[in-house]
Amino acid sequence: MEGIKRLFGVLLFATAWWMVNSVLPTAVIILGWAFLAMWSAVMMGGFTRLTPDASVGRMVNKTLGIILALWAALLIVSVAAGGRDVLQPLKPFTAVSSQWAGAPAGTSAADPDALTFVAVDSSADLDHILTNTDRPVMLDFYADWCVSCIEMERFTFSDPNVAQRMAQLTLVKADVTRNLPEHRELLKRFDLFGPPGIIFFDADARVMADARVVGFQNAEKFAAVLDQVLAYR
């Protein structure tokens, strides 16, 4: 019974922490999850010595506690190394390994981490960009609370084949997390109720209606859309 109480206590804290994630820096968010994982590890007996007559349940709890403690330590080290993805704590180290394996130093246009989005908050901001670029434009509507938006960034935009195509576009992001009046106006302009939504413009600033993307798309499907956009250059 005591174990169940502890479990529900951790779940309540985890839920509360998840709810405030949208207003906190990514590094703080990851460190918070690391703290919760380490706390859970302690309560599960990850640092407690087992007695010779310990039950199987105690052994399982201790094993899970050790795993959580290791994960928490990995998250902390990842943040210190510049990592900002709670689901990919090894990313800072795998990038270094790639360079030692013979990958060219620095970033390239096909590197997902090298992609840069220009932020816009209103239709005026967007129109300014459209009139000052000679490349197709990709407008990505995003919000911190939008799960599909985060999935697109984590699983689709991070794909090397997708990143290579995106690097040939002018990338624009409309972060509508705060739902300001100008955000709603921008969404209404493209008949969107909210994110996720991606609008493409050709090099002459005309909306490419056939290339419109609403909702999550995997890397293969999104790459095909980008090929369609680039074909009109």
C-alpha positions in Angstrom: 0.0 0.0 0.0 2.9 2.3 0.8 4.4 1.7 -2.6 1.1 2.6 -4.3 1.0 5.9 -2.4 4.5 6.7 -3.5 3.7 5.8 -7.1 0.7 8.1 -7.2 2.7 10.9 -5.6 5.3 10.7 -8.3 2.6 10.6 -11.0 1.0 13.7 -9.6 4.3 15.6 -9.6 5.1 14.3 -13.1 1.7 15.6 -14.3 2.2 19.0 -12.7 5.7 19.2 -14.2 4.4 18.3 -17.7 1.7 21.0 -17.5 4.3 23.8 -16.9 6.8 22.5 -19.5 5.5 24.9 -22.1 6.6 28.0 -20.2 10.1 26.8 -19.1 13.4 26.6 -20.9 14.2 23.2 -22.3 17.3 22.7 -20.1 15.2 23.3 -17.0 12.5 20.9 -18.2 15.1 18.1 -18.7 16.7 18.7 -15.3 13.2 18.5 -13.7 12.6 15.1 -15.4 16.1 14.0 -14.2 15.1 15.0 -10.6 11.8 13.1 -10.8 13.7 10.0 -12.2 16.3 10.1 -9.4 13.6 10.6 -6.7 11.7 7.6 -8.1 15.0 5.6 -8.1 15.5 6.3 -4.4 11.9 5.4 -3.5 12.2 2.1 -5.5 15.2 1.1 -3.5 17.8 1.7 -6.2 20.4 2.7 -3.6 19.3 0.3 -0.9 21.2 -2.9 -0.2 19.1 -6.0 -0.6 19.0 -8.6 2.2 19.7 -12.3 1.4 16.0 -13.1 1.8 14.8 -10.2 -0.4 11.7 -11.0 -2.5 11.6 -11.0 -6.3 9.5 -7.9 -6.2 12.2 -6.0 -4.2 14.8 -7.2 -6.7 12.8 -5.9 -9.6 12.1 -2.6 -7.9 15.8 -2.1 -7.2 16.7 -2.9 -10.8 14.2 -0.4 -12.1 15.5 2.1 -9.6 19.0 1.7 -10.9 17.9 2.1 -14.5 16.0 5.3 -13.6 19.1 6.6 -11.7 21.3 6.0 -14.7 18.8 7.7 -17.0 18.7 10.7 -14.7 22.5 10.9 -14.6 22.6 10.7 -18.4 20.0 13.5 -18.7 22.1 15.8 -16.4 25.3 15.0 -18.4 23.4 15.6 -21.7 22.2 19.1 -20.5 25.8 19.9 -19.5 27.0 18.9 -23.0 24.4 21.1 -24.7 21.7 18.4 -25.2 18.1 19.7 -25.3 16.1 16.5 -26.1 14.8 14.5 -23.2 14.1 11.5 -25.5 17.6 11.7 -27.1 20.1 12.4 -24.3 22.9 10.8 -26.3 22.5 13.2 -29.2 25.4 15.6 -28.2 27.8 12.6 -28.0 26.7 10.9 -31.2 27.3 14.1 -33.1 30.8 14.2 -31.8 31.3 10.6 -32.7 30.2 11.2 -36.3 32.8 13.9 -36.8 35.6 11.6 -35.5 34.3 8.9 -37.8 35.1 11.1 -40.8 32.2 13.4 -41.1 33.2 16.9 -42.1 33.6 19.3 -39.2 31.0 21.9 -38.7 27.5 21.8 -40.1 26.2 21.6 -43.6 23.0 22.5 -45.3 21.8 18.9 -45.0 22.4 18.8 -41.2 19.1 19.0 -39.4 20.7 21.0 -36.6 21.8 23.7 -39.1 18.3 24.5 -40.2 17.2 28.0 -39.2 13.7 29.3 -39.0 12.7 32.9 -39.2 10.1 33.8 -36.6 7.0 35.7 -37.5 4.1 36.9 -35.3 1.8 38.5 -37.9 0.7 38.7 -41.5 2.9 41.8 -41.9 6.0 39.9 -40.8 5.2 37.1 -43.2 4.6 39.5 -46.1 7.9 41.2 -45.5 9.7 37.9 -45.8 7.7 36.8 -48.9 8.7 40.0 -50.7 12.3 39.7 -49.8 13.2 36.2 -50.8 13.7 34.5 -54.2 13.2 31.0 -52.9 10.1 29.0 -52.0 8.9 29.6 -48.5 7.8 27.1 -45.9 5.6 28.5 -43.1 5.3 26.2 -40.1 2.6 26.9 -37.5 3.8 25.7 -34.1 2.7 25.7 -30.5 4.4 24.3 -27.4 1.3 22.4 -26.4 0.9 20.9 -29.9 2.0 17.2 -29.7 2.0 16.8 -33.5 4.2 19.9 -34.0 6.8 18.4 -31.6 6.6 15.1 -33.4 7.2 16.8 -36.7 10.3 18.5 -35.4 11.6 15.4 -33.6 10.9 12.7 -36.2 10.3 14.4 -39.6 12.4 17.6 -39.7 15.3 15.7 -38.2 15.5 13.2 -41.0 18.6 13.9 -43.1 16.7 13.5 -46.5 14.0 16.0 -45.3 16.6 18.4 -43.9 18.4 18.4 -47.2 15.3 19.5 -49.0 14.2 22.0 -46.3 17.7 23.7 -46.6 16.7 24.8 -50.1 13.7 26.8 -48.8 13.2 29.9 -46.8 12.0 28.5 -43.5 9.5 30.5 -41.4 7.9 29.6 -38.1 4.8 31.1 -36.6 4.8 30.2 -32.9 1.1 30.6 -31.8 1.6 29.2 -28.3 0.3 32.5 -26.7 -2.7 32.7 -29.1 -2.4 36.4 -29.5 -4.9 38.3 -31.8 -2.3 38.6 -34.6 -1.7 34.8 -34.3 -5.4 34.1 -34.7 -5.4 36.5 -37.7 -2.5 34.7 -39.3 -4.2 31.3 -38.8 -7.5 32.6 -40.2 -5.6 33.9 -43.3 -4.9 30.3 -44.2 -8.1 28.8 -42.9 -6.4 27.0 -40.1 -8.0 26.5 -36.7 -4.7 25.9 -35.1 -1.4 24.1 -35.4 0.0 21.9 -36.8 -0.2 23.3 -40.3 2.5 24.0 -42.9 1.9 26.3 -45.8 4.2 26.6 -48.8 4.7 29.5 -51.2 6.5 29.4 -54.5 9.3 31.8 -55.4 6.8 34.4 -56.5 5.1 34.4 -53.1 2.0 32.5 -54.3 0.4 29.9 -52.0 0.9 26.4 -53.2 -2.5 24.9 -52.2 -1.7 21.4 -53.4 1.3 21.2 -51.1 -0.5 22.2 -47.9 0.2 19.9 -44.9 -2.1 19.7 -41.9 -1.3 17.3 -39.1 1.7 15.0 -38.6 3.5 13.5 -41.6 6.3 11.0 -41.5 9.6 11.8 -43.2 8.9 9.8 -46.4 5.6 11.5 -47.1 6.9 15.0 -46.1 10.0 14.5 -48.4 7.6 13.9 -51.3 5.8 17.1 -50.5 9.1 19.0 -50.5 10.0 17.5 -53.8 6.7 18.8 -55.2 7.5 22.3 -53.9 11.0 22.3 -55.2 9.9 21.2 -58.6 8.2 24.6 -59.1 11.3 26.6 -58.4 
